[in-house]
Amino acid sequence: MAPPPRKPNGVEFPQDDKGERSTTSVNQSTFEAAIRPVDSAAADAVKKQKGWRFTYNKHVVTQVKTAVKSEANAYAIAEAGEAYLHNQMRFIRDDVETSLAEAMQKYTSNPYKTAMIKGSGSRTTEYTVPYNGKDLTGPELAAQIESWVRSGVIELSCGSSLLKVCENAKWLDLTGEYFVLFGAASAMGPYPLLMALGANVIALDLDREGIWKMLIEKARASAGTLIFPVTEDQGSKSDEELAKIAGCDLLGKTPEIRTWLMGLYPEERLILGAYAYLDGPLFVKLSVAMDAIIKELVAKRKVKPSIAYLCTPTDAHPVPSTAMAAAKSNYNRQPMWQKLCSLLLAFSPAHRMSPNFQKPVDGTDISVCDAIVPPQGPNYILAKRLQHWRAILARRDGCTVSTNIAPSTATKSVVSNKAFALAYKGMHHFKPIEVFQQETSNAVMTGLLLADLNDKTSAANPERKLANPMLLFSDNSFHGGAWRCGYKFGQVGTPSVLAALFLMMVVTPYMVLYNYGQVAGWGYALAGLVQHELEGTGSGLWAKVGETVTSFQMLAWLEVVHALVGITRSGVMTTFIQVLSRVFVVSVMNAVPAAFEKDVMWTRMMLFAWSLTEVVRYSYYGPIQNKLLTWLRYTLFIVLYPMGVAGEIGTLNHAVQNSAPATEVYSFLNVIQQVFKLGGLPLVIGVYLVGLSGLYTHMLAQRSRVLGKSKAPRRASSEKKNQ
């Protein structure tokens, strides 16, 4: 027998005519009420919309576009939307139901005591960002930030702010700052980092013993101070005892939490961070509860508080024109498989892939990026919209408001959904999208928060004039590539899942077979070369290994196909030239086999360098890696690349000097003979040195990055024949 339904308590949705607490009707009517003061036609369209659950996103985009048309529109929409929602949402206690707005005036008592724990750890004094298994600091972190900017993962303003954090150590001293964290234990919240920097953290979270054991344990080991509500005096209670009486219910005790916070540190600026999250309709209720508290603290605190939010990339935001230009460029340069996927999905309206770049909104130079993921639902977008409304209204009223866009992050709750986990695995194929790990997102978003609180040029500063209040959301964006992807971010989920599945079931096994096949082929050639040298005959080397070398070098044409269809990230033209240069050499040698009946020193050098390089390289690209293999990959080239180039030049020169004029006009042999006629050996050497210098310099930088001896930014996508 099913348990009886939970008795309504605290913040709730209103009842409809049928006595049900419908989330959809409130959601739809809120968006209608928000836009009606500035565009009655758009409001009527919202009101008449059928199937709101599946069509809400286009109306959200319309609202954002309308807001960016003028400052008056932005404020009118925010005021109407938040007022309507606060008046509609109900508050129930002891079977007495009022509006939330009335409840905030009615219930003014404070049932909470205040507990405090001072940590004994040392304060962190250097800004650190964990990324790809390394803790980046100083010049190395600066190089990575610059790399993110260049690749389009973050906006220029975001990179600039993070670099300022790197350069201003005093910003990292939070011993005099007071942060209120709604949802202190949230996966995306800044609690551990703030405590490490010595902050005073007023923590709000559910009254769950496990949550508070974790928060208290982290506080003890940190340099910060944890301040939290308890139901009894702290006295001499142990940490375990405190964990049992700590916490509060944001939904059930909304007015009381407001009252408790009003009485804390009246002479200090509170930084109010709304990080709490729940799924579905609960997120709307939670967002409204947090907003009711924040609204009153902004209005009534002696010292104006600051506010901090984390914006989702899966929303509609005004974006810089450079972002739209980059999206158009990425759309035009998409790999063939994405074009094919777009054509196939065009027959399914629910999965259709649309270009991400948009024209500026009429009468402005501002474009709106629609990155909404419709399946996430209208409740999620309404909860985030309320935060947007509060952000621009609070900034207008003189508050510093940090509301930066965070990247898609592989938190435990997200990747527990298999579909999301698969999509995240495939999204990197849609350049420049990058899905980040939780520790990286926490670090960069905390860094941006510090920049907003300290940098007077930040859009968060209410004294900085913005052309439109909505531009608050286009500054400092760490969107993870969502704004610059060729296709709308909300529509790459399905192809990302398909890409991940195809990669797992087809591409990965194929690439393992290809790479290890090449290892076997070049290993066989290397073994033949070593055996021949040991025999010391002085002739017949090309006859012995030439067929093997030719076969596996010709097989490398597949790498051009890999780059063309997007299996690897290598540039198509770069890969083509690299493969062609070697095919050219072996084709010339095969055209004049008599010239290589006797062993040539240059050819022996070339074949040794080629074979050893390829055995190591293809082994490195296989599924089994270790430190020795990595070291060999990024060390042997120092000797083998120059050796190989010298061998190729000498081999070509030997072929020309020991061959009759070619009879086939379009043969490789005729080409090299004509080159030598035009410029001789110096021309060939010059061409090779130009190619080698760029590749050699790049590989030295790669070596420094991978082996951890330099601060060069990561540029793995352009590595030679990257697979």
PEKA-V620257 format. One line per field, one symbol per residue. psi: psi as a letter, one per 40 degrees, with the letter a starting at -180 (. if undefined). A space follows every 10 residues. Layout:
# PEKA-V620257
psi=???
This chain:
# PEKA-V620257
psi=hiiiihhhha hiiiiadeei ghdddddddd ddddeddegd dddddddehi fddeeddddd dddddddedi dddddddddd ddddddddii hhhfehhiid ddddddheih eiihihhhie iihhehhhhh hfeihhibdd dddddddddd eediiddddd ddddddegdd eehedeihhh hhfdeideie ddddddeeih hhhhiighdd dddddddddd eaeahhhihi eiidbfiidd ddddeiiihd ddfddddddd ddehgdeihh hhhgeihiia dddddddddd ddddddddde idhhiiihih iiegahihii dddddddddd ddeiiddddd ddddedehde ehhiidhiii iheifhihhg ehgdeeiddd dddddddddd ddddddeeih hhgihiihhg idddedhddd dddddedeeg ifhhhiiddd dddddddddd ddedheeied heehhidhde edeeifhgef eddeidihde eedddddddd dddddddddd dddddddddd dddddddddd dddddfdeie ddddeddddd dddddedddd ddddeediei hddddddddd dddddddddd dgddefdiih dddddddddd dddddddddd eiehiidddd dddfdddddd dddddddddd ddddddefii hidhdeiddd ddddddddea dddddddddd dddddddddd ddddddefei eiihfddeih fh.
